[in-house]
Amino acid sequence: MEHGLFPEAEALRAPLSYLASLLSGGNREVVAAVLAKLIALRAFMRARNLNQPVDDGILEKAGLDETAAVRLYRLCTIGGYDERNVIPSQQREEQDPYVRKGRAASGF
């Protein structure tokens, strides 16, 4: 086990070759690098949230610094209101169905 609680990328339940075939056209190095960043980010944020000492070597090994880790965490976990909810400008139910069908020949 790397980082105490989190497994290494090679020891995950889904094999790297399977993830690489799904996500990167078979390129295992890309998937391994991304998983290393995510594992390092998870360990860093866990230590930070629990007020434990943060090991900067974890982030450096994954190619991140503290500011980049915080930005990546924000990007992956916390979305703004507009990013979480898609609010259409006008509901379909409010439109006149005859006018809507006349505009789009099939009614979609």
Sequence and secondary structure as in RCSB ss.txt:
>XXXX:A:sequence
MEHGLFPEAEALRAPLSYLASLLSGGNREVVAAVLAKLIALRAFMRARNLNQPVDDGILEKAGLDETAAVRLYRL
CTIGGYDERNVIPSQQREEQDPYVRKGRAASGF
>XXXX:A:secstr
 BTTTB  GGGSSS HHHHHHHHSTT HHHHHHHHHHHHHHHHHHHHHHTT    HHHHHHHT  HHHHHHHHHH
HH   HHHH    SS GGGS HHHHHHHSTT  
